[in-house]
Amino acid sequence: MRLIVGYQATPSGADGIALGATLARSLQASLDICLVLPQERPVPSKAPVEAAYDDILIDRATAWLDEALTLVPDDVQARAHLLFDESFAQGLLDAARSGACGTTEGDDEFDAYMIVVGAAGDGLLGRHSIGTVTSDLLHVAHAPLALAPRGYRHSPPQRIREITCAIGNRPGAAELVEAATDLSVTAELPLRLLSLVSAEEQSTRGQSGLAKAEEVLRTVQAELPAGSDVQLRVAEGSGIEKAASSLDWHDGDVLMVGSSRLAQPHRLFLGSVAAKMLRVVPVPMIVVPREAGDE
């Protein structure tokens, strides 16, 4: 199993490597650390000065990747890759598919299990902030995307402690729950199924919002494999942000959310509820693509 880490020589790049290492230990996976340079300059030139600039850029990028490998703990296997593409996000997506980074083309077994990136540098410490690359990935990625909160590099846990899977009250949660259960079983981790209820939802539906959330969680629990280590939790608040903030979050926790129904099949698209949670949740978030057939 391999994880793609999108790296830039910035603090957010170090946050991504830290989360990648934590996930790699938990999943017994390896890391492919990828830095993407522009495939072509806007106005190609054969002038010696142009070639010299390109050589300097490549040398510098290679040095950045060498520095990135020093951030990886000794017990985690990692490789560094310098890629070229017009889009940083597209370079990562291509690397996640089989045939890239030295894998065997056409064999799904070698597709990356997940893409990992750090938060943009202008966010609050311990919170998520979406930069250009992350925004692009959140709209088109075909693989789960793990987002590290800002500053994650300062005290990363050795391994994941618990997975929280946020489930909505609408159809389309089956693939999300399956992905969360798969991760839970693979890493031998407890799973918490979460439903958020806002005051607005309660006021428009009487008291049915809470009852509906509990019913959905019980239904999902009944469909899990026998013996699954799972907890059910409904969180209430004046809004989605308050409900998510009311939960106890610990070092090593990870939140998993599904994509919006607006997403194309087998692609990500961050929904409005997940976006609100992203602003307040202090732990890594994993966004799972929408599968074909979700409605």
C-alpha positions, 0 to 999 in steps of 0.5 A: 500500500502506498500513500502520495504526499504532495510536498512543497518546501513550506511548513504545510509541506512538513505538515503533510509529511507528518500526517503521511508518516502517522497514516503509514505506520497505522496502515503499514504503508509506504510514502511517495513524496511528490514535488511538481514543477511546471511542465513548460515555461510560458515562453520556451526559449533555447537561450543559454540563460533559459536552460541555466534557469531550468537547471537551477530550478531542478537542482533546487527542487531536488534539494527540497526533496532531499530535505523532505526525506529527512523529515520522514521517521526512520521506521517509515519507508519513503521515496521522493519523486520530482514530477512535471505537470502544468498543474500541481494537483494534476501531477499528484493525481497522475502519481496516484494512478498505477504506472506513476512513481515506478509502479506497474501501469494498468494494475489497480493494485498499485493505485495509491490508497490515499493522497495527503496534503498539508493546510495552507499557511494562512490558517489558524494553528491547529485548524484547516485552511484550503489553498489552491492545490487542495481546492483543486484536489477537493473538486477532482481527486479520484482517491481519498484525500487526507488533509493535515491541520496547520501545525500538525508537524509539531506534535504528530502522534505515532499512529491513528487512535480512532476514526470518526465517520461523519454521516448525514441524514441523506442517502449515499453514506454506504461507500463512506461507511465502507471506506471508514470500516475498511480503514478501521479493520486494516489499521485495527482501530475503533470506529465512531459513527457521528451525526451532527444536528444543528438548532436550525434543523431542530427548529424546522423539524420540531424534535425530529432532527435528533430522532432522525440522526439516531435512527440513521446511526442505528441503521448504519450500525446494523449493516456493519460486520458482526463484532465491529468495534463501533460507537454511535454519537450525535452532536448538537449545536446552534450550527454545524460548527458548534456541533462539531466543536462540542465533540471531544477530539484527541491526538491521533483522531481522524475525521472521515467525511463523504463527498457532496451529491454534486460530485461526479462519480468516483470524484471528490467534491467537498459539501457544505456541511463538511466545509463547515466542519473543516473550519473548526475540527482540529484533527486530520480530515479524510474526504472520500470520493463519491461512488457511481450510483450515489443519489 
